[in-house]
Amino acid sequence: MAEQVFNTVCGFCHVYCGMKVRVKDGVMVGVKGDPEHPANRGKLCIKAGAAMELVYSPDRLQYPMKKTGSGFKRVSWEEALDFMATRLGEIREKHGPQAIMGSRGAPVTKEASDGFAQLIAALGSPNATGVGHLCSTPRAMGMNLVFGERPTPDFERTRCMVLWGANPTDSMRLAEGTAYGRYDRMIARNKARGAKLIVIDPRRTELAQMADIFLQIEPGTDRALALAMLHVIIKEGLYDREFVQGWTVGFDRLQEHVETFTPEWAEGKTGVPSPLIEEAARVYASTKPALIREGNGLDMHVGVVQTVQLVGMLIAITGNLDVPGGNVYFPSPPLAPYPTVKPSGRAFASEQYPLFPSVPFPVVVDSLCGNQPERPRALVVHHSNPVLVNANQKKVTAALGKLEFMVVCDIFPTATAQQADLILPDTSDFERIGFQTYGSVQGGIVSLQRKVVEPRGEARSVFEVEYEVARRLGIDHLYPWTTIEEWVNFRLQPSGVTIGDLEDCSFKYVTPPMEWQKYLRSGMPTPTGKAELFSSKMEEHAYEPLPSYIEPPRPPEGLALQFPLLGTLRRPQAYMHTKFRNLPTLKKAHPEPLMRIHPRDAEARGITDAEETVVTSPIAEVRVRAMVTDEVLQGQVHIDGGWGNPWDGLANINALASDEPRDPISSSTPNRRFFCQVKRA
């Protein structure tokens, strides 16, 4: 058979690079970047380079597996689908539809976002959960409080870049959003033409070494820094008076509110010298246009929502909203609303967390551990690994053990799958059809994710699986599609394109080009139509309309001497979340988690570089290898996360983190701030 080349899209991270995949005799034999695709212009990262290793990994789930008294056994798809439909039907009949819940991971692909969503809704359940409380959702909530939607940084046209808790040259080697190129090249190019770079990070990263201003902040104290920067900008009159007067509400209240939050005060909270705070505020406010990229480093803290609310206020008062080089709203392809069924009834925790768009997973854990009457009884897990990503692994594991039924649909046998009653083998991104969307100055883009090889073993697409379950439950009439191809066409219908329109091209623009300052025409999607410095929505729900400072978690009373080191989580560049650590190329690049520790802290404990250590927190103990470095401040340890699946046998760092206290608005837990002690193994 002649060799074929397929244009498709990588689904291994949020960049969605265009790819060219070579296939011979039905087998993938080569992968390279698509030079025409605007997402990456031919470049691929190390993850995409391991695509064939993923597809043909010996660890792949290839058959449905059902838990028995002696472990998992292979079953037919008919038995698996009948079992799943029967158990879901029984639980709905006995406990009501709200007792069934879906759990998803980060929506890296549309398939990951939509999988089983229609099934849960069609069953009548308003409940969905996942990792949202730990990643992106709380930051989006914070921006929404100010602007009604979350703006994206426009790197291509900026003169000042503030990277706050974000390390895109390491965590995401290719850019999303504006320039569609490598972040490292883009940032270096911007600096070469005179743009300023401000980096806010607890660790002295490669990016921090490039910075004009580096603020090495204590993890979890970002709210103090934001308040102090607002103080400087307002006190020194560096704000955009025209934008503030015309397009904000509550400026007078904000001005009074931040009066006492001086840089000197913030230095005592953050560890950042007050002159640096002043300089960063002045440079950001006086260099036009400027952008702020708020990153995952702000997540997993108890004050994340209102911290990012304050960051949004910085964007607002400097007038850097929806202008070239600021934080903007790129045109994106419109999609059909999904799921199409809107169940009646109240979702779990909707009264406790009224602004959170789904059910925070810590609420699920609490309800299960407390045997609360209103709790999930069945959990459908897709593209999600709650055992590893949530704080307090011991508690999460115990909670999942109390479910009456759990099904996991995934590519590999994850730590969560080991607790399932039923494991279903999912297809990889190269074994099914799909699509991806992008925003850009040139217009909204749609790319087709092509099926290039047949699925391994008996793996099936999640949409094929859920439709068969829906048919068995007699709710398939609630579906607007019956096949995965129909799902793609249904979702893309508002964009005016179909699979057929995309088959002969790498991508297609489906919207007009960028229109700047759209708020001048239609206002902002907030209750007042303006940027809210004093949040009416927060006031309505009895939250603080203006964020004050709250102290981040400290060591438990009486345990400060026992656990003197401040620990935080780090995500290695080679991986995405808890995935890919069993792929040889990536494993060679970063074979195990490392604990970065300052030389003086290491010397005090007799620890040498590359030595195995034991890290202990009030709730857990793990073994991890040391990396002695002055990248981190004395008194802190930065530990790589994402390990702990059955195939790696290594430490899950989230086991060390407590799930208390929590962000009062999003239930975010302090995975990035825990206290510990380290000793030689």
N, C-alpha and C positions, 0 to 999 in steps of 0.2 A: 504494500500500500504506500502511495506517495505521502511524503511528509506534508502536514497541514500547519498553517499558522493562524492562530485565533487572536483577535483583539479582545481583551477583556479588562476587568478591573480587579485589583487586589483588595481584599477585604480584611487585611491583617491589622489595620489601624485606621484612624480617622482621616487619613490623607487620601485614600482611595486612588492610588496611582494607576495610570494606564499601563497595561502589560501586553506583551506579545508572547504567546505560549506556543511552542512547537510541539506537535503531537505526531508520533509515528506508530503505526499499527495499534492505535488506540491507547498509547502510553505517552505521558508527558516526557519529553526529552530535553527541553530547554525553556528558559524563562528570561526575558529581558524587558527593559522599559520601553514603552511606546513613545518615540520621540515627538509625535504629534500631539500627545495628550497634554492639555494645559495644567493638569494636576502635578506633573512631575517632569515633563519634557525629556523623557527617556531615562531618567535616573531612578534607581531602585535602592532601597535600604537592605540591610542584612536579613531582615525578616522575610521580605519578598524573595530574596535569593534562596531561602530554604523552603520554597513552596512545594517542590517535588518531594522533599523529605517529609513534609506534613502529609501529603496525599498518600504516599506509599509507606508511611510509618508502620512498623510491626505492632505499635501500640494502639492502632485504630480500633474503635468499636465497629464491628462488621455485622453483628447479629443482635436481635433483641435478646435481652437477658432478664430473667425473672428470679427474684430472691426466693430461696427455699430454706428449710431448716439447716441444710448443709452448705449454704452458699448460693451463688448465682448459677443458674443453668440456662442454656440456650433454648429458646422457644421459637416457634414460627411467628410470622407477623400476624397471622389470623388469631393465634392465641393471645399475643401481646395486645392487639387492638381490642379484642373482646374483653380482656381483663381490664384494660384501662377504662373502656366505656362502662363496663359493669360497676367498677368501684366508684367512678365519678357519679354515675346515676344513683347508686345506693346512698352515697354521702349527701347528694343533693336532696334526695327524698327524705332522709332522716334528719338532716341538720339545716336544710335550706341552701339555696344557691350561694349565699354569701360565705359559706364555709369552704368554698373552693377558690383557690387563689393561684394566679400565675406569678412566676418569678423569672425575671430576665436580667442579663448582665448589661454591660455598656452597649448601647446600640451602634456597634461599629458598622454593621451593615443593616440595610432595610429588612432583610430576612430575620436578623437578630431582634430588631425592633418589633416586627409584626408577628413573629411566630407565636402561635397559640392565643394571641390577643382576641381574635374573633371567637375562638372556642369558649374562652372564659366568659366573655360578654354574652354570647349566645346562650350559655348555660344560665344566665341571669345574675352573674356575680359582678359587683362593682369593684371588686378587690384585685389590685395588682401591686406587686412589690418588686424589689430588686436592689441594685446598688446605688440608686439615685441619691440617697442621703450621704454617700461618701464621694460622689464624683459628679461635678458639673451642675446638677440640679440646684443645690443650695446657692451656687454662684449665680445661676440664671435667676433664681428668686430674688437675690439681692439687687441685681440690675433691673429686674422687672419692677421693683418697688420704686425705682427712680424714673425709669423711662417707659415702662410697660412692655418692653422687650429687651433682649440682650444684644448690644452692638458688638461687632467684630473689628479687631484692629486692622487698619489699612497700612501695611508695612511698605507698600510700593511707593507711597507719596509722602511719607512722614519725615520730620526733621528731629524728632525726639522719641525714643522708644523706652518705655518703662516696663520691664519684665518683672512682674510681681508674683513670686511663688511659681514662676514658669521657667522652664529650661528647655526651650524648643530645639536648640541645637543638639541636645543630648536625648531627651525623651521622645522627640518627634523629628527625625532627621529630615523630613520633607515638610514643606509648608502646606497649610490649608488656607483657604480664604483668598487673600489678595493676589500675591505674586505667583503662587503656584511654582515655587522653586525651592531650593534648599535653604533652610533657615540660616545655616552657617554662612553660606555665600551671600544671602540677602542682607543679613545684619552687618557683615563685613563690608559689603558694597555701600550700604547706607552710611556707615561710619566713614568710609573713604570720601564720600561727598559731603561730609561735615555734620551728619546727624549725631545727636547725643544718645548715649546708651546708659540707662540707669537700671541696675540689677538689685533686686531685693530678694535675698535668699539666706538661709541659715548656714549654707556651705559655700566655700570659695570654689565655685565651679570654673570650668574653662571660660564660660560666658562671663562670669564675674571678673575674671582677669582681663577681659576685653573692655570692661565697663569704664566709662568716664567717672561714674559715681557708683560705688558698691556699698550697700547697706546690709551688713551681716547681722540679721535680726534673730532674736530668740524665737524658736517655733511657738506659734500660738499667740503672739503679742502684736500682730499686724494691725489690729483695731486701734491700738495706741498710736502707731505710726500714721495711720490714715487721719486720725483726729488732729494730730500735730501738724500734718501737712496742710490740712484745711485751715487750721489756725494761722499758719504763716501766710498762706495765699490771701486770706481774707484780711488779716491785720495789715499786710503790706500793700493792699489794694491791687493785687496782681490778677484778680479775677476779670472775666469778660463782662463788663457792665451791660453792654447791649443785650447779650444773651441772657444774663441773669434777670434783667428787668423785663424782657419780653417773653422769656420761655421757661422760667422757673417759678415755683411757689415755695414760700417758707424761708427765703434767704435771711430775712431779719432774725428769725428764730434760730437758724443755723449759726449766724454770726454770734449771737449771744451764747449759744450752746457750746461753741468751741473755744470761748474766750480763755478758759482756764487750762485747756489742753495744750500747754506750751511744749516746745521741743525739749526743754530741760526736764519737764515732767515725763515726756515720752522716753527720754534716754534712760531713766530709771526703770522703765517697764520693758523696753526692747533691747537694751544694751547697745543701741546705736548712738554714737556721739551726737549731741544736739546740733553742732555746726553742719554735720553731714545731712541731718534731717532738713535743716533750713536750706542748704544748697540744693538738695533734690527737689524740694517744693518750688524753689525759685526757678530752677532750670526747666522743670516740667511746665510751670505756668507761663513762663515768658518765651518759650521756644514754640513757635507755631508753624505748622500743626504738630501736635503731639498725640501719642497713643499710649494706652495702658493695656498690656496683655496680662490679665489675671489668670493664674494657672492652678493646677491641682494641688500645689503646695498650700493653698488657702483652704482647701477642703479638709475634712477629717479633723476639724477643730470645733469646739463648742460654741464659737461665736461667728461662724463662717457667714451666715446670711447677712447679718448687719455689718460685718467687716466689708463685704463686697458692696453693700448698700452705700457705705462711705466712699469706697473706690468709685462707684458710679457718680457720687456727688462731686468728686474731683474732676471727672470728665465733664460734668455739667457746668460747674462754675467757671471752668476755663474755656468753655465754648467749643470743645473738641468733639462735638457730636455730629455725626453724619456729614463731615467736611472731609475733603481729600487729605489723607494722612492722619486722620483722627480715628475714633471708634465709630464705625459706620454700619449701615444695613445694606449688604449686597443683595441684588435681586436673585431670588432662588426659585426654582421650578415649583409651581403649585401642585400639590398632591391631593387625592381624594381623602377626606377624613377617614380615620381608621382607629378602632373598629367601627363598623357601621351600626352596631347595636348599642344603645345606651341603656344599661340596666337601671331599673328603679332601685330605690333603697340607698341606705347610707353606707359608705365605705368605712372599714375599720379606721379608727383614730381620726376621722374627719373633724370631729369636734376638738380633739386635742391638738391637731396640726391642720388647721383649716386652710392654710395657704399652700401646703405641700400637695403636689399633683397626684400622688399615689400613696400607698401605705408604706411608711418607713419600716425597713426590715427590723430594727430594734423593737418596734411595737409588736411585730409578729413573734419575736423571741419571747418577749415578756408575757404575751397572752398564752403562749404554749407552756412556758415554764410555770406560770401561775394557774394553769388549768382553768382559765377564765371561760365562762359560758360562751361569750362571743369570741371565738378564736377560729383560725383556719383548721380544717380537718384534712384537707387534701391540698397538695402543692404540686403544680406542674412547672418544672424547672427547665428552662431552655437558655442556652448560652449564658449560664450563670453558675457561680461556684461559691455560694454563701458561706460554706464552712471555712474557706480560706480568706475571704475578703473582709469579713466582719470582725469587729473587735470581740475579744473574749471567746476564743474558739471553743473552749470547754463548754461554755453556756450555750453557744449556738448548736453544737453537736447534741447536747442534751435536749434542746428544744425540738430539733428536727426528729429526734427519736420518739417524740410524743405524737407525731402526725399519724393519722389512720391510713394515709396513702400518700406516697410521693413517687412521682415519675420524673426521670431525668433524661432529657434528649441532648446528646452531645457527641463530639467526635472522639474524645478520649475518656477513659474511666477516671473521672476526677475524684477528688476527696469527697465531694458532695454525692457523687454517684454511688459511692460505697455504702451510703445510708439509704438508697432508694429501694423501693419495692419492685420497680420496673425501670430498666435502662434501655433506651432506644437509640440506635446508631444514626447519627445525623450525617448529611452529606457535607463535603467541604465546599469552599467557594468555587471550586473548579468543576464540581460535579452536578451543578444545578444552574438554572437561569436566574437572573436577578437584575437589579439596576442600582445605580447610585446617582445622587444629585449633588450639585455644587453651586455656590454663589460666586460671582465674579463681577468686576466692573463692566466687562463686555456683555454680561447677561447671565441668566441662570442656565446651567448645563445639566444635561442628562447623559449618562453613559450606560451601556448595556453590559451586564456581567454575564458572559456567555458560559454555557456548559461546554467544556472542552474534552472531558473524558467521562466514561461511565462511572457510577459510584462503586466504591470498594465493597466487596461482599454483598450484603443485603441492605446497605445504608439507604435511607429514604429522606427526601426533603421534608422538613417540618410541615409544610403546607399540605403535602400529600397525606401525611400522618394525621394531622388534625381534621382534615375533611372526612377521612374514613371514620374517625372517632365520632365526629358530628353526625355522620350518616347513621351510625349504630345507635346514637342517642335520639335520633329523630329530629334533629335541629338543623339539618343541612339546608333546609329551605331559607334559613336566615343568612346564608352566605351569598355574597355578590359574585362569587367565583367558584369554580369546581376544580381547577387545575392551577399549577404554579404560573403557567403562562397567562391565564386569565387574571390571576392576582396582579401580575406586573402591569397588564393593560388597564386594569381597573384603577390602580393607584396612579398611573400616569395620565389618566384621561383628562384631568384639568390642564395638563401641560400640552395637550394636543398632539402627542406622539404615541406610537405603539411599538411593539417589538419589531414589527416589519419595517418601520421607519428608521430603526437603529441598526439593523442587521449589517448594513454595508458601510458603517462609519464608526469611528472610535468614540465620538461624542457629538452632541447636537445642542446648539443654543436654542432655548425655547422661550425666552423672555426678552424684552427690550433691554438695552444697556442701562447702566447705573444712572439714577437721578439723585443728585446730592440734596441735602437739607430737605428731605421729604416732609418734615414736620411743618415747613412753611405753607405747604399746600393742605395738609390734612390733620395737623396737630399730632400729638403723641397719644398712644393707646393707654393713657392713665386716666383715672377718674376726673382729673382737672384738664386733661389735654396738654399738660406741660410737664416738664421734668420736676418731680416732687422731691424737694429737699426736706420737707416735712411730709411724711407719708400718711395720706388719708386712709389708705388701706390698712396700714399697721394700727392706726388709731381706732379704726372700725373694729379690729379684732383684739383690742386691748393689749397690743404690743407697744413697745417704745417707738413713737413716730420718728424720733431723733435718737440714734444709737449713742448710748453712753459707754463708758469703759467697764468691762467686767474682767476680773482676774481669771487667767487661765488656770486649769487644774494644777494643784500642787501635790506633793507627796502626802499620802494618808497621814493623819495625825499620829505622831509618835514614831513614824517610819522614815523620816527624812534622812537620818544617819544610816539607816539600813539600805536605802535606795537613793544614793546621792546624785546619780547621773540622769540627765534628761535625755530620753531616747526619742528618736523620730524615724519615720519610715522613708525609704528612698526607693524609687522605681528604676531599675536598670534599663538602659536604652535598648538592649538587644531583644527585650521581650515586650509583651502587651498583657497587662494585668497578670493573671496566673497561668497564661498559656505559653506554649512553645518551648518549655524548658527540657523537653525530651527530644528535641531536634538536634542532631549532631553538630551542625554548623554553629547554631546559636549557643549550644552547651559548651562548645570549645571556646567561644568568645567570652562567655561569662558562666563558668561551670557551677558556681555555688554562691549563696548569699555571703556578703562581706559586712563586717561591722567596722565602720570608720571610727577611730578613737584618737584623741589628741596624744602626742608623744608624752606629755607630762602625766596624763592619766594612765597611759600604758605603763610608764616607768614605775609609777606608784604601786602598780599591781603586779609588777614583774612580768608583763606581757610583751612579747616581741612580735614583730611583723610576721604575718601568715600563720601565727599560732592559733590553735583551736581554743576557744573560750566558752565559758558558760555565762549566759546572760539571764539574770533572774529579776522578775518583777513581783509585785505583791500577789499576782494570780497565776504565774506560769514560769517555766524555765526552759530555755532552748540552748542548743549548741551552735556556734557560728564562728567562722574564722575571722581573725582580726586583720585590719588594715590600719597600720599606724601612720597617721598623716595629720599635718596641720591645716588641712582643708576645713576641718571642723574646729569649733571653739573648745577650749578646755571646759570640762563639765558636761559635755554632750557626746552622745554616740549616735551615728546615723547608720541604720541597718537596712540592707536590701530586702525587699518584700517580694512575694509572689510564689515562693516555693512551698512545698508541703503536700503536693499531689502524690498519688501512689508510686508513680514512676521515678520520682526524684529522691524520696526518702530523706529530705532535708527540712530545715526548720521553717515553720510558718511564724513570721515575726508578729503578725496580728494576734497571736496567742498571748503576747505580753501586754497588750493594750486593754485597758478597762473599757466597758461600754457605759460608764458613768463618769462624770456628768454628760449631758447632751445639749446640743443646740436646741433652745426652746421653740424654734420655728420649723426646723427640718429634722430634728432628732439625730443630727450628725454626731458621731462619737469621736473621741480624741485618739484615733489611731496614730496620728502624727505627734502625739505628746503623751509620753508615759515615762514613769520613773523606774530606774533599774539599778542593778549592781552587776559588775563584770569581774570575773575571776578566771584564772587559768583552768583549763579542763583537766 
